[in-house]
């Protein structure tokens, strides 16, 4: 398995958008995304900090339903 790199919240939000997810709503610092095929994910937008590696893994594997390697290539 590939090492999980540090990713900023802005970069993660842009990547989710590139995959066809659209912002449905935002409540506080949490941005909710939805895809036409029914997938959903929530990304907390904490400025000037990197996303914790466990959260990246959860979002990529479970919410985006893709492998970490494919996600890293897309970044």
Phi, psi and omega in degrees: 000149181281144173297143179273120181279167173286133180228134177283159178297321179299317180294321178294318179296318177297319181295318179298320177296321179298332181278004176098007178277143179241148178290126178264316179197167174222134177231109185066233181266003182260123181254126182261127179247150177222147178247153180301333181275004175104348179291147179222152174207155176239129179240119176285135183257088179255103185303144172065022177226155175274153178287134176301142185299324178295323178291320176302312181300316180296313181297314183292310185288314189265315185277314180277343178056053177217164179280156179298321180299315179297320179296316181294324176296323181290328179297000000 
